[in-house]
């Protein structure tokens, strides 16, 4: 299969990649074209807007955390029944890990043999935009910049001047533009855009985005670019190849599936979709629950997965749900496997202090408090080495991960804490991953495709707990 595909990349963050990508997905859906959305890099929020626009779940493709073979497998698994795939890039086209291309949009585009449509912010520039496109085109000639879309155009005349300059001087097709319109921007806050699962765009704004794409973007031209993507060749099954993978010809799921409760509401919604699919494939039945609204964990729960999110914005509601907190604390004391990432870690602490310095009691699995800071406390890719056995990994195993948080812990006695990981970030090292009984709570966000053993170990621990519980 050829897997038609296009990457929508930008010259920088904030040039309108998500807005324009979402508008394109709406326009394709309006034409009855089955579109599979993806997001480059470690982003939980943008995919929620893609999923709403395309009517299909958007997934992440991270070229730093995952190998090329894994990336191609994850891509093809979702793209195989789509008419076209739209991949939104991350940051600027060439911005990757440290001073390398790893994890960049360009790196991913080369992995997937994917043509790139470059988004430029046209404010306060005219012919100079041609020089920008020329620089991006020549910086790495293995990257196929096949088209350009201009954002924040002041007038049709402004657009025509830039279009002529780019097409005549650089020989790259300009596929259209978006005029200046502040109402079209998606609301942001301290961790980026507001997730669509928390506040979905209203029908009026969605309609306006659709109309803008229909009026100003050459959708036919974009489809033609997608059709020219290089064939990917034979796909290796490295992730979805286990005998326990549901939906394959080798399906041999145990008669009683292990039940993993997944926290899913406005406070907790940061999950890589592939992580959830991998857990399902390894024999788990995932049951969603709300730490905000439900009074306890789902029946027959064998393990818990609490992802990231915004517990700091919903601290009062989380704190008020005493029955849920008590149930989780009790299950933790009774050795139930509980894995928590970032926001999940915050929820499992004794108390949470929000941006307004208000303090709210949390689940209390770990002593100490979590405090919201005035600036980012952790951002970027990290390498972790396991220093203690835990529910995901054995000592000395390694993995790649991502961190992004404003909060920090206080009142945690380092000599009284057992850590799971030693983290390396650039030239800095520090410890992360609090362990207590069968609970692991960490600031590190994992993609299970980076090291499938972490997911296998978690499911196995949940299965062992379920069997012991049944005795």
C-alpha positions as a Python dict, from the first residue, in 0.01 Angstrom:
ca = {
    (1, 'X'): (0, 0, 0),
    (2, 'X'): (118, 353, -74),
    (3, 'X'): (-35, 523, 232),
    (4, 'X'): (-96, 878, 98),
    (5, 'X'): (30, 1125, 357),
    (6, 'X'): (132, 1484, 417),
    (7, 'X'): (311, 1649, 707),
    (8, 'X'): (194, 1996, 808),
    (9, 'X'): (507, 2151, 960),
    (10, 'X'): (600, 2504, 1067),
    (11, 'X'): (894, 2739, 1064),
    (12, 'X'): (848, 2774, 1441),
    (13, 'X'): (607, 2709, 1725),
    (14, 'X'): (302, 2934, 1724),
    (15, 'X'): (274, 2981, 1346),
    (16, 'X'): (-70, 2814, 1332),
    (17, 'X'): (8, 2446, 1268),
    (18, 'X'): (-274, 2310, 1483),
    (19, 'X'): (-535, 2558, 1360),
    (20, 'X'): (-454, 2498, 993),
    (21, 'X'): (-409, 2120, 1033),
    (22, 'X'): (-748, 2101, 1206),
    (23, 'X'): (-910, 2311, 933),
    (24, 'X'): (-766, 2086, 663),
    (25, 'X'): (-898, 1777, 844),
    (26, 'X'): (-1243, 1936, 863),
    (27, 'X'): (-1234, 2015, 490),
    (28, 'X'): (-1124, 1661, 400),
    (29, 'X'): (-1397, 1511, 619),
    (30, 'X'): (-1650, 1744, 457),
    (31, 'X'): (-1555, 1595, 119),
    (32, 'X'): (-1606, 1243, 250),
    (33, 'X'): (-1231, 1173, 250),
    (34, 'X'): (-1129, 935, 529),
    (35, 'X'): (-846, 1113, 706),
    (36, 'X'): (-614, 964, 967),
    (37, 'X'): (-458, 1230, 1191),
    (38, 'X'): (-122, 1208, 1366),
    (39, 'X'): (89, 1438, 1582),
    (40, 'X'): (468, 1444, 1575),
    (41, 'X'): (638, 1436, 1912),
    (42, 'X'): (522, 1419, 2273),
    (43, 'X'): (198, 1617, 2266),
    (44, 'X'): (-124, 1510, 2436),
    (45, 'X'): (-340, 1815, 2359),
    (46, 'X'): (-320, 1874, 1983),
    (47, 'X'): (-439, 1519, 1906),
    (48, 'X'): (-767, 1588, 2089),
    (49, 'X'): (-842, 1865, 1837),
    (50, 'X'): (-743, 1640, 1546),
    (51, 'X'): (-968, 1358, 1667),
    (52, 'X'): (-1266, 1588, 1691),
    (53, 'X'): (-1208, 1733, 1344),
    (54, 'X'): (-1129, 1410, 1158),
    (55, 'X'): (-1368, 1178, 1339),
    (56, 'X'): (-1081, 932, 1395),
    (57, 'X'): (-849, 899, 1693),
    (58, 'X'): (-524, 1088, 1643),
    (59, 'X'): (-202, 918, 1752),
    (60, 'X'): (152, 1035, 1831),
    (61, 'X'): (459, 950, 1627),
    (62, 'X'): (774, 1028, 1824),
    (63, 'X'): (1100, 981, 1636),
    (64, 'X'): (1315, 1022, 1949),
    (65, 'X'): (1135, 784, 2183),
    (66, 'X'): (1058, 522, 1917),
    (67, 'X'): (1270, 348, 1651),
    (68, 'X'): (1209, 396, 1279),
    (69, 'X'): (1067, 44, 1252),
    (70, 'X'): (827, 112, 1538),
    (71, 'X'): (722, 447, 1387),
    (72, 'X'): (641, 284, 1053),
    (73, 'X'): (446, 4, 1222),
    (74, 'X'): (244, 247, 1435),
    (75, 'X'): (177, 469, 1133),
    (76, 'X'): (70, 193, 895),
    (77, 'X'): (-151, 25, 1151),
    (78, 'X'): (-375, 333, 1163),
    (79, 'X'): (-327, 461, 808),
    (80, 'X'): (-404, 137, 623),
    (81, 'X'): (-777, 206, 582),
    (82, 'X'): (-751, 585, 539),
    (83, 'X'): (-762, 781, 213),
    (84, 'X'): (-491, 1015, 343),
    (85, 'X'): (-297, 1078, 663),
    (86, 'X'): (-229, 1428, 794),
    (87, 'X'): (65, 1453, 1035),
    (88, 'X'): (99, 1775, 1231),
    (89, 'X'): (461, 1857, 1304),
    (90, 'X'): (618, 1977, 1628),
    (91, 'X'): (790, 2314, 1691),
    (92, 'X'): (992, 2430, 1389),
    (93, 'X'): (1057, 2179, 1111),
    (94, 'X'): (1419, 2112, 1208),
    (95, 'X'): (1391, 2151, 1586),
    (96, 'X'): (1488, 1823, 1753),
    (97, 'X'): (1663, 1688, 2061),
    (98, 'X'): (1940, 1928, 2171),
    (99, 'X'): (2129, 2026, 1853),
    (100, 'X'): (2035, 1712, 1657),
    (101, 'X'): (1751, 1628, 1420),
    (102, 'X'): (1628, 1341, 1640),
    (103, 'X'): (1263, 1385, 1732),
    (104, 'X'): (1213, 1672, 1488),
    (105, 'X'): (940, 1698, 1227),
    (106, 'X'): (1208, 1670, 958),
    (107, 'X'): (1342, 1350, 1115),
    (108, 'X'): (993, 1198, 1118),
    (109, 'X'): (924, 1311, 760),
    (110, 'X'): (1239, 1132, 643),
    (111, 'X'): (1150, 819, 841),
    (112, 'X'): (811, 806, 670),
    (113, 'X'): (917, 933, 326),
    (114, 'X'): (655, 1201, 378),
    (115, 'X'): (620, 1525, 178),
    (116, 'X'): (605, 1841, 389),
    (117, 'X'): (374, 2141, 362),
    (118, 'X'): (537, 2430, 547),
    (119, 'X'): (331, 2686, 746),
    (120, 'X'): (471, 3039, 759),
    (121, 'X'): (354, 3334, 967),
    (122, 'X'): (328, 3610, 705),
    (123, 'X'): (285, 3905, 941),
    (124, 'X'): (516, 4197, 862),
    (125, 'X'): (688, 4014, 574),
    (126, 'X'): (644, 3997, 200),
    (127, 'X'): (918, 3890, -44),
    (128, 'X'): (1141, 3791, 246),
    (129, 'X'): (920, 3486, 292),
    (130, 'X'): (1074, 3343, -25),
    (131, 'X'): (1416, 3361, 142),
    (132, 'X'): (1275, 3179, 445),
    (133, 'X'): (1134, 2899, 231),
    (134, 'X'): (1458, 2875, 32),
    (135, 'X'): (1657, 2837, 353),
    (136, 'X'): (1428, 2563, 483),
    (137, 'X'): (1436, 2385, 147),
    (138, 'X'): (1816, 2387, 120),
    (139, 'X'): (1896, 2317, 485),
    (140, 'X'): (1832, 1944, 437),
    (141, 'X'): (1763, 1839, 79),
    (142, 'X'): (1649, 1496, 194),
    (143, 'X'): (1338, 1667, 332),
    (144, 'X'): (1078, 1711, 59),
    (145, 'X'): (917, 2052, 111),
    (146, 'X'): (639, 2015, -144),
    (147, 'X'): (412, 2307, -54),
    (148, 'X'): (360, 2618, 155),
    (149, 'X'): (61, 2767, 336),
    (150, 'X'): (74, 3126, 459),
    (151, 'X'): (-88, 3233, 786),
    (152, 'X'): (-192, 3581, 905),
    (153, 'X'): (-213, 3730, 556),
    (154, 'X'): (-316, 4096, 559),
    (155, 'X'): (-494, 4114, 223),
    (156, 'X'): (-531, 3929, -111),
    (157, 'X'): (-265, 4161, -257),
    (158, 'X'): (-27, 4073, 31),
    (159, 'X'): (-86, 3705, -41),
    (160, 'X'): (-26, 3738, -414),
    (161, 'X'): (306, 3917, -365),
    (162, 'X'): (437, 3644, -135),
    (163, 'X'): (296, 3364, -351),
    (164, 'X'): (464, 3498, -663),
    (165, 'X'): (797, 3543, -483),
    (166, 'X'): (800, 3188, -347),
    (167, 'X'): (680, 3012, -661),
    (168, 'X'): (905, 3211, -896),
    (169, 'X'): (1220, 3211, -682),
    (170, 'X'): (1202, 2882, -492),
    (171, 'X'): (983, 2666, -718),
    (172, 'X'): (763, 2548, -431),
    (173, 'X'): (386, 2552, -474),
    (174, 'X'): (185, 2782, -245),
    (175, 'X'): (-135, 2602, -149),
    (176, 'X'): (-320, 2898, 0),
    (177, 'X'): (-344, 3107, 310),
    (178, 'X'): (-537, 3203, 622),
    (179, 'X'): (-611, 3573, 671),
    (180, 'X'): (-554, 3745, 1003),
    (181, 'X'): (-833, 3635, 1236),
    (182, 'X'): (-763, 3626, 1613),
    (183, 'X'): (-1095, 3448, 1673),
    (184, 'X'): (-962, 3135, 1500),
    (185, 'X'): (-679, 3074, 1747),
    (186, 'X'): (-723, 2792, 2001),
    (187, 'X'): (-717, 2896, 2367),
    (188, 'X'): (-389, 2838, 2552),
    (189, 'X'): (-264, 2818, 2913),
    (190, 'X'): (44, 2702, 3108),
    (191, 'X'): (85, 2361, 2936),
    (192, 'X'): (-16, 2478, 2588),
    (193, 'X'): (-354, 2452, 2417),
    (194, 'X'): (-669, 2365, 2610),
    (195, 'X'): (-762, 2001, 2532),
    (196, 'X'): (-1075, 1948, 2326),
    (197, 'X'): (-1190, 1684, 2577),
    (198, 'X'): (-1209, 1959, 2839),
    (199, 'X'): (-1353, 2235, 2625),
    (200, 'X'): (-1454, 2130, 2274),
    (201, 'X'): (-1466, 2405, 2009),
    (202, 'X'): (-1824, 2516, 1949),
    (203, 'X'): (-1997, 2436, 1620),
    (204, 'X'): (-1971, 2798, 1509),
    (205, 'X'): (-1590, 2808, 1535),
    (206, 'X'): (-1563, 2464, 1369),
    (207, 'X'): (-1780, 2585, 1082),
    (208, 'X'): (-1569, 2898, 1045),
    (209, 'X'): (-1250, 2689, 1030),
    (210, 'X'): (-1408, 2465, 766),
    (211, 'X'): (-1518, 2761, 557),
    (212, 'X'): (-1174, 2920, 578),
    (213, 'X'): (-1012, 2601, 451),
    (214, 'X'): (-1267, 2565, 172),
    (215, 'X'): (-1223, 2928, 64),
    (216, 'X'): (-848, 2968, 98),
    (217, 'X'): (-670, 2628, 86),
    (218, 'X'): (-608, 2422, -227),
    (219, 'X'): (-732, 2089, -89),
    (220, 'X'): (-699, 1916, -428),
    (221, 'X'): (-337, 2030, -452),
    (222, 'X'): (-268, 1898, -102),
    (223, 'X'): (-422, 1560, -192),
    (224, 'X'): (-200, 1539, -499),
    (225, 'X'): (107, 1601, -282),
    (226, 'X'): (-6, 1325, -47),
    (227, 'X'): (-42, 1079, -334),
    (228, 'X'): (325, 1132, -424),
    (229, 'X'): (455, 1005, -88),
    (230, 'X'): (716, 731, -123),
    (231, 'X'): (615, 364, -76),
    (232, 'X'): (710, 233, 268),
    (233, 'X'): (793, -123, 169),
    (234, 'X'): (749, -426, 393),
    (235, 'X'): (630, -348, 744),
    (236, 'X'): (797, -525, 1038),
    (237, 'X'): (567, -619, 1326),
    (238, 'X'): (765, -545, 1640),
    (239, 'X'): (499, -403, 1871),
    (240, 'X'): (176, -574, 1771),
    (241, 'X'): (328, -917, 1719),
    (242, 'X'): (282, -1088, 2055),
    (243, 'X'): (62, -1402, 2064),
    (244, 'X'): (-160, -1208, 2306),
    (245, 'X'): (-226, -920, 2067),
    (246, 'X'): (-600, -883, 2013),
    (247, 'X'): (-717, -862, 1653),
    (248, 'X'): (-435, -1055, 1486),
    (249, 'X'): (-434, -1398, 1330),
    (250, 'X'): (-237, -1526, 1633),
    (251, 'X'): (-487, -1402, 1889),
    (252, 'X'): (-467, -1615, 2202),
    (253, 'X'): (-590, -1389, 2481),
    (254, 'X'): (-633, -1563, 2817),
    (255, 'X'): (-993, -1654, 2898),
    (256, 'X'): (-1007, -1403, 3184),
    (257, 'X'): (-874, -1068, 3077),
    (258, 'X'): (-691, -859, 3330),
    (259, 'X'): (-887, -542, 3413),
    (260, 'X'): (-693, -214, 3418),
    (261, 'X'): (-882, 96, 3532),
    (262, 'X'): (-778, 408, 3338),
    (263, 'X'): (-842, 753, 3491),
    (264, 'X'): (-1023, 955, 3224),
    (265, 'X'): (-1196, 1289, 3284),
    (266, 'X'): (-1123, 1662, 3265),
    (267, 'X'): (-845, 1630, 3523),
    (268, 'X'): (-671, 1328, 3364),
    (269, 'X'): (-662, 1281, 2988),
    (270, 'X'): (-296, 1274, 2883),
    (271, 'X'): (-250, 933, 2723),
    (272, 'X'): (-77, 816, 2408),
    (273, 'X'): (-349, 625, 2226),
    (274, 'X'): (-95, 361, 2125),
    (275, 'X'): (-14, 302, 2494),
    (276, 'X'): (-376, 211, 2556),
    (277, 'X'): (-388, -8, 2245),
    (278, 'X'): (-68, -187, 2347),
    (279, 'X'): (-215, -267, 2690),
    (280, 'X'): (-529, -401, 2522),
    (281, 'X'): (-316, -604, 2285),
    (282, 'X'): (-132, -761, 2575),
    (283, 'X'): (-459, -897, 2710),
    (284, 'X'): (-591, -613, 2926),
    (285, 'X'): (-948, -491, 2932),
    (286, 'X'): (-939, -116, 2994),
    (287, 'X'): (-1221, 37, 3196),
    (288, 'X'): (-1237, 416, 3229),
    (289, 'X'): (-1318, 584, 3558),
    (290, 'X'): (-1333, 942, 3684),
    (291, 'X'): (-1140, 1047, 3996),
    (292, 'X'): (-1360, 1357, 3992),
    (293, 'X'): (-1703, 1194, 3971),
    (294, 'X'): (-1692, 821, 4055),
    (295, 'X'): (-1711, 692, 4411),
    (296, 'X'): (-1463, 412, 4367),
    (297, 'X'): (-1261, 207, 4121),
    (298, 'X'): (-1447, -11, 3869),
    (299, 'X'): (-1551, -360, 3976),
    (300, 'X'): (-1291, -636, 3935),
    (301, 'X'): (-1004, -388, 3887),
    (302, 'X'): (-663, -561, 3881),
    (303, 'X'): (-452, -250, 3821),
    (304, 'X'): (-475, 125, 3773),
    (305, 'X'): (-325, 365, 3517),
    (306, 'X'): (-348, 736, 3602),
    (307, 'X'): (-208, 952, 3323),
    (308, 'X'): (-120, 1318, 3314),
    (309, 'X'): (-352, 1614, 3288),
    (310, 'X'): (-451, 1917, 3492),
    (311, 'X'): (-520, 1806, 3851),
    (312, 'X'): (-407, 2151, 3965),
    (313, 'X'): (-710, 2307, 3790),
    (314, 'X'): (-953, 2055, 3940),
    (315, 'X'): (-790, 2012, 4280),
    (316, 'X'): (-1099, 2111, 4476),
    (317, 'X'): (-1317, 1851, 4303),
    (318, 'X'): (-1053, 1580, 4332),
    (319, 'X'): (-1004, 1656, 4699),
    (320, 'X'): (-1378, 1658, 4770),
    (321, 'X'): (-1420, 1304, 4631),
    (322, 'X'): (-1313, 1136, 4955),
    (323, 'X'): (-1452, 794, 4869),
    (324, 'X'): (-1241, 767, 4553),
    (325, 'X'): (-928, 881, 4736),
    (326, 'X'): (-991, 632, 5015),
    (327, 'X'): (-1047, 347, 4769),
    (328, 'X'): (-723, 418, 4584),
    (329, 'X'): (-527, 451, 4908),
    (330, 'X'): (-672, 124, 5035),
    (331, 'X'): (-592, -57, 4708),
    (332, 'X'): (-236, 81, 4718),
    (333, 'X'): (-192, -51, 5072),
    (334, 'X'): (-319, -391, 4955),
    (335, 'X'): (-54, -418, 4680),
    (336, 'X'): (-268, -336, 4375),
    (337, 'X'): (-40, -228, 4085),
    (338, 'X'): (-91, 143, 4025),
    (339, 'X'): (105, 332, 3758),
    (340, 'X'): (83, 714, 3761),
    (341, 'X'): (243, 966, 3525),
    (342, 'X'): (294, 1335, 3611),
    (343, 'X'): (-63, 1448, 3690),
    (344, 'X'): (-122, 1102, 3833),
    (345, 'X'): (182, 1147, 4059),
    (346, 'X'): (36, 1477, 4181),
    (347, 'X'): (-293, 1306, 4268),
    (348, 'X'): (-121, 1035, 4473),
    (349, 'X'): (65, 1280, 4698),
    (350, 'X'): (-61, 1384, 5043),
    (351, 'X'): (-163, 1733, 4929),
    (352, 'X'): (-162, 1961, 4625),
    (353, 'X'): (-98, 2336, 4640),
    (354, 'X'): (-232, 2516, 4330),
    (355, 'X'): (-122, 2837, 4158),
    (356, 'X'): (-326, 3041, 4409),
    (357, 'X'): (-138, 2873, 4700),
    (358, 'X'): (-457, 2694, 4807),
    (359, 'X'): (-387, 2353, 4954),
    (360, 'X'): (-606, 2046, 4895),
    (361, 'X'): (-570, 1695, 5042),
    (362, 'X'): (-508, 1430, 4775),
    (363, 'X'): (-501, 1049, 4787),
    (364, 'X'): (-207, 1030, 5031),
    (365, 'X'): (-32, 726, 4889),
    (366, 'X'): (297, 917, 4921),
    (367, 'X'): (394, 1164, 5195),
    (368, 'X'): (486, 1516, 5097),
    (369, 'X'): (316, 1782, 4890),
    (370, 'X'): (312, 1882, 4526),
    (371, 'X'): (333, 2255, 4455),
    (372, 'X'): (259, 2449, 4138),
    (373, 'X'): (557, 2665, 4045),
    (374, 'X'): (577, 3000, 3870),
    (375, 'X'): (772, 2853, 3580),
    (376, 'X'): (848, 2523, 3408),
    (377, 'X'): (1035, 2281, 3635),
    (378, 'X'): (1096, 2014, 3373),
    (379, 'X'): (1076, 2004, 2994),
    (380, 'X'): (1219, 1782, 2725),
    (381, 'X'): (1338, 1435, 2638),
    (382, 'X'): (1513, 1227, 2902),
    (383, 'X'): (1682, 888, 2928),
    (384, 'X'): (1598, 679, 3231),
    (385, 'X'): (1787, 391, 3389),
    (386, 'X'): (1602, 176, 3639),
    (387, 'X'): (1771, 169, 3980),
    (388, 'X'): (1505, -42, 4153),
    (389, 'X'): (1270, -318, 4048),
    (390, 'X'): (919, -186, 3998),
    (391, 'X'): (586, -275, 3833),
    (392, 'X'): (713, -164, 3490),
    (393, 'X'): (1075, -268, 3482),
    (394, 'X'): (1362, -452, 3637),
    (395, 'X'): (1674, -291, 3776),
    (396, 'X'): (1924, -175, 3510),
    (397, 'X'): (1667, -166, 3226),
    (398, 'X'): (1665, 156, 3023),
    (399, 'X'): (1410, 359, 2832),
    (400, 'X'): (1348, 696, 2675),
    (401, 'X'): (1083, 933, 2803),
    (402, 'X'): (956, 1291, 2808),
    (403, 'X'): (892, 1535, 3092),
    (404, 'X'): (683, 1854, 3096),
    (405, 'X'): (570, 1993, 3432),
    (406, 'X'): (539, 2311, 3636),
    (407, 'X'): (496, 2139, 3970),
    (408, 'X'): (756, 2023, 4221),
    (409, 'X'): (755, 1806, 4533),
    (410, 'X'): (824, 1921, 4888),
    (411, 'X'): (835, 1746, 5223),
    (412, 'X'): (966, 1423, 5067),
    (413, 'X'): (1258, 1283, 5264),
    (414, 'X'): (1511, 1150, 5008),
    (415, 'X'): (1649, 899, 5257),
    (416, 'X'): (1302, 755, 5316),
    (417, 'X'): (1204, 726, 4950),
    (418, 'X'): (1265, 443, 4707),
    (419, 'X'): (1319, 569, 4353),
    (420, 'X'): (1257, 378, 4031),
    (421, 'X'): (1472, 577, 3790),
    (422, 'X'): (1794, 767, 3753),
    (423, 'X'): (1719, 1029, 3487),
    (424, 'X'): (1970, 1178, 3244),
    (425, 'X'): (1886, 1505, 3068),
    (426, 'X'): (2166, 1674, 2879),
    (427, 'X'): (2449, 1685, 3136),
    (428, 'X'): (2216, 1669, 3437),
    (429, 'X'): (2117, 1359, 3637),
    (430, 'X'): (1844, 1324, 3900),
    (431, 'X'): (1614, 1064, 4049),
    (432, 'X'): (1247, 1015, 3964),
    (433, 'X'): (972, 761, 4011),
    (434, 'X'): (841, 714, 4363),
    (435, 'X'): (784, 350, 4465),
    (436, 'X'): (559, 225, 4744),
    (437, 'X'): (431, -133, 4751),
    (438, 'X'): (314, -193, 4392),
    (439, 'X'): (272, 177, 4314),
    (440, 'X'): (498, 367, 4074),
    (441, 'X'): (443, 741, 4032),
    (442, 'X'): (675, 939, 3805),
    (443, 'X'): (707, 1270, 3623),
    (444, 'X'): (834, 1079, 3318),
    (445, 'X'): (587, 1017, 3036),
    (446, 'X'): (654, 685, 2861),
    (447, 'X'): (565, 564, 2514),
    (448, 'X'): (534, 187, 2550),
    (449, 'X'): (650, 135, 2190),
    (450, 'X'): (989, 266, 2300),
    (451, 'X'): (1038, -43, 2516),
    (452, 'X'): (749, -289, 2501),
    (453, 'X'): (881, -476, 2808),
    (454, 'X'): (754, -195, 3032),
    (455, 'X'): (396, -255, 2917),
    (456, 'X'): (437, -634, 2935),
    (457, 'X'): (565, -613, 3292),
    (458, 'X'): (275, -390, 3400),
    (459, 'X'): (11, -621, 3253),
    (460, 'X'): (181, -921, 3410),
    (461, 'X'): (189, -755, 3754),
    (462, 'X'): (-183, -674, 3721),
    (463, 'X'): (-253, -1034, 3619),
    (464, 'X'): (-61, -1169, 3920),
    (465, 'X'): (-254, -937, 4150),
    (466, 'X'): (-584, -1054, 3998),
    (467, 'X'): (-495, -1418, 4050),
    (468, 'X'): (-387, -1357, 4411),
    (469, 'X'): (-707, -1161, 4476),
    (470, 'X'): (-919, -1450, 4346),
    (471, 'X'): (-766, -1702, 4589),
}
